[in-house]
């Protein structure tokens, strides 16, 4: 029984780590998207100035 409990706790801990990693991954993903949008808008602004 303790082995099963230990495995369950380990699974829970791994799940938390995976969740945190996914959260950070989505943050970086959205940051990249925002950076792409900003670069596109700056390109548009440059074209507009010309």
DRENVEX-37987 format. One line per 2 residues: number of its first residue (from 0); their letters; for each residue x, y, z negated of N, C-alpha, C, O, CB. Coordinates in nm, 2 decimals. Glycine has a CB too. Example, Ala and Ser with C-alpha at 12.3 -4.5 7.8 and 13.67 -1.06 7.14 Angstrom:
REM residues 2
0	AS	1.32:-0.57:-0.78:1.23:-0.45:-0.78:1.32:-0.33:-0.78:1.42:-0.33:-0.85:1.13:-0.45:-0.90 | 1.28:-0.22:-0.71:1.37:-0.11:-0.71:1.29:0.00:-0.79:1.34:0.11:-0.80:1.41:-0.06:-0.57
END
This chain:
REM residues 50
0	XX	0.08:-0.12:0.00:0.00:0.00:0.00:0.09:0.13:0.00:0.06:0.22:0.08:-0.09:0.00:-0.12 | 0.19:0.14:-0.08:0.27:0.26:-0.08:0.33:0.28:0.06:0.35:0.40:0.10:0.38:0.25:-0.19
2	XX	0.37:0.17:0.13:0.43:0.19:0.26:0.33:0.25:0.35:0.36:0.34:0.43:0.47:0.05:0.31 | 0.20:0.21:0.35:0.10:0.26:0.44:0.08:0.41:0.40:0.07:0.50:0.49:-0.04:0.19:0.42
4	XX	0.08:0.45:0.27:0.06:0.58:0.23:0.17:0.67:0.28:0.16:0.78:0.33:0.04:0.59:0.08 | 0.29:0.61:0.27:0.41:0.69:0.31:0.41:0.71:0.46:0.44:0.82:0.51:0.54:0.61:0.27
6	XX	0.37:0.61:0.54:0.36:0.63:0.68:0.25:0.73:0.72:0.27:0.81:0.81:0.32:0.49:0.75 | 0.14:0.73:0.64:0.04:0.83:0.67:0.09:0.97:0.64:0.06:1.06:0.72:-0.09:0.80:0.58
8	XX	0.16:0.99:0.53:0.21:1.12:0.50:0.31:1.16:0.60:0.32:1.28:0.64:0.28:1.12:0.36 | 0.40:1.07:0.65:0.49:1.10:0.75:0.42:1.14:0.88:0.47:1.24:0.95:0.59:0.98:0.78
10	XX	0.32:1.07:0.91:0.24:1.11:1.03:0.18:1.25:1.02:0.18:1.33:1.11:0.13:1.01:1.06 | 0.13:1.28:0.90:0.07:1.41:0.88:0.18:1.52:0.89:0.15:1.62:0.95:0.01:1.42:0.74
12	XX	0.29:1.49:0.83:0.40:1.59:0.84:0.44:1.61:0.98:0.47:1.73:1.03:0.52:1.54:0.75 | 0.46:1.50:1.06:0.49:1.51:1.20:0.39:1.59:1.28:0.42:1.67:1.36:0.51:1.37:1.26
14	XX	0.26:1.57:1.24:0.15:1.65:1.31:0.17:1.80:1.28:0.15:1.88:1.37:0.02:1.60:1.26 | 0.20:1.83:1.16:0.22:1.97:1.13:0.33:2.03:1.20:0.32:2.14:1.26:0.24:1.99:0.97
16	XX	0.44:1.96:1.21:0.56:2.00:1.29:0.52:2.02:1.44:0.56:2.12:1.50:0.68:1.91:1.28 | 0.45:1.93:1.49:0.41:1.93:1.63:0.32:2.05:1.65:0.33:2.12:1.75:0.34:1.80:1.68
18	XX	0.23:2.08:1.56:0.14:2.19:1.57:0.21:2.32:1.57:0.19:2.41:1.65:0.03:2.19:1.45 | 0.31:2.33:1.48:0.39:2.45:1.47:0.47:2.47:1.60:0.48:2.58:1.65:0.49:2.44:1.35
20	XX	0.52:2.36:1.65:0.60:2.37:1.78:0.51:2.41:1.89:0.55:2.50:1.97:0.67:2.23:1.81 | 0.39:2.36:1.90:0.29:2.40:2.00:0.26:2.54:1.99:0.25:2.61:2.09:0.17:2.31:2.00
22	XX	0.24:2.59:1.87:0.21:2.73:1.84:0.32:2.82:1.90:0.29:2.92:1.97:0.18:2.76:1.69 | 0.44:2.79:1.86:0.56:2.87:1.91:0.57:2.86:2.06:0.60:2.96:2.13:0.69:2.82:1.84
24	XX	0.54:2.74:2.11:0.55:2.72:2.26:0.45:2.81:2.33:0.48:2.87:2.43:0.53:2.57:2.30 | 0.32:2.81:2.28:0.22:2.89:2.34:0.26:3.04:2.33:0.23:3.12:2.42:0.08:2.86:2.28
26	XX	0.32:3.08:2.22:0.36:3.22:2.20:0.46:3.26:2.31:0.45:3.36:2.37:0.41:3.24:2.06 | 0.56:3.17:2.32:0.66:3.20:2.42:0.60:3.20:2.56:0.64:3.28:2.65:0.78:3.10:2.41
28	XX	0.51:3.11:2.59:0.44:3.10:2.72:0.37:3.23:2.75:0.38:3.29:2.86:0.34:2.98:2.72 | 0.29:3.28:2.65:0.21:3.40:2.67:0.31:3.52:2.68:0.28:3.62:2.76:0.12:3.43:2.56
30	XX	0.42:3.52:2.61:0.52:3.63:2.62:0.58:3.63:2.76:0.60:3.74:2.82:0.63:3.61:2.52 | 0.60:3.51:2.82:0.65:3.51:2.95:0.55:3.56:3.05:0.59:3.63:3.15:0.69:3.36:2.99
32	XX	0.42:3.53:3.03:0.32:3.58:3.12:0.31:3.73:3.11:0.30:3.80:3.21:0.18:3.51:3.08 | 0.32:3.78:2.99:0.31:3.93:2.97:0.43:3.99:3.04:0.42:4.10:3.10:0.30:3.96:2.82
34	XX	0.55:3.93:3.02:0.67:3.99:3.08:0.65:3.99:3.23:0.69:4.09:3.30:0.79:3.91:3.04 | 0.59:3.88:3.29:0.57:3.88:3.43:0.48:3.99:3.48:0.50:4.05:3.58:0.52:3.74:3.47
36	XX	0.37:4.01:3.40:0.27:4.11:3.43:0.34:4.25:3.43:0.31:4.33:3.51:0.15:4.11:3.34 | 0.42:4.27:3.32:0.48:4.40:3.31:0.58:4.42:3.43:0.59:4.53:3.48:0.56:4.41:3.18
38	XX	0.65:4.32:3.47:0.75:4.34:3.58:0.67:4.36:3.71:0.71:4.45:3.79:0.84:4.21:3.59 | 0.56:4.30:3.72:0.47:4.32:3.84:0.42:4.46:3.84:0.43:4.53:3.94:0.36:4.22:3.85
40	XX	0.38:4.51:3.73:0.32:4.65:3.72:0.43:4.75:3.74:0.41:4.85:3.80:0.25:4.67:3.58 | 0.55:4.72:3.69:0.66:4.81:3.71:0.70:4.82:3.86:0.74:4.92:3.91:0.79:4.77:3.63
42	XX	0.69:4.70:3.93:0.72:4.70:4.07:0.61:4.78:4.14:0.65:4.86:4.24:0.72:4.55:4.13 | 0.49:4.77:4.10:0.38:4.85:4.16:0.40:4.99:4.14:0.38:5.08:4.23:0.24:4.80:4.11
44	XX	0.45:5.03:4.02:0.47:5.17:3.99:0.59:5.22:4.08:0.58:5.33:4.13:0.51:5.19:3.84 | 0.69:5.14:4.10:0.80:5.18:4.18:0.75:5.20:4.33:0.79:5.30:4.39:0.92:5.07:4.18
46	XX	0.67:5.11:4.38:0.62:5.13:4.51:0.53:5.25:4.52:0.53:5.32:4.62:0.53:5.00:4.55 | 0.45:5.28:4.41:0.37:5.39:4.41:0.45:5.52:4.41:0.41:5.62:4.48:0.28:5.39:4.28
48	XX	0.56:5.52:4.34:0.65:5.64:4.34:0.71:5.67:4.48:0.72:5.78:4.52:0.76:5.63:4.24 | 0.74:5.56:4.55:0.79:5.58:4.69:0.68:5.62:4.78:0.70:5.64:4.90:0.86:5.44:4.74
END
